[in-house]
């Protein structure tokens, strides 16, 4: 059984690598082209449709950076939480899913740190700290907490959970597990493995904290979305 599972795992890994090798060369120049096109159209729009900058007020460029960074990470959160993560969990073999997540999560949280930092800085430009109202204190606090939760996720929780996941996968492989999707993986043979149970408990704690911090950030962004909607004078 262990040999068969190992063979399936190897075949799955090879098929995935083969897929990447077939697809990536076709698309490796698509991302720069999309980025250049995006920047170009924004530059054209900035000069063709002036935003009516008012003296003494932050420029349209500052507002563009604020909205663009906020929308980028909020959209990424919606995609990762409600679509990409759950799809990969139900489709990919258990160990392949964990391996891919170990690469995606650092990039995801790095994106969050950059975009949330820019969102907070541009918010401070729009609303200088010394003139904050009660509502602005709340919004500034929400953005700051979201940023701190994302930093904590990216700097500590994600690397720690990845290291524990690798230990867990190693034990599972030794028992011929991990080549099937998680819902089809029977881990009952490891119920009496004290080391595995200890590692599994540690992973569960870290994963739970990651989920809580991600939820805090998602709720913070949802509240900021509502704040922006309340302050729109026109669409």
Beta strands, then each sheet from edge to edge (+ up, - down):
end
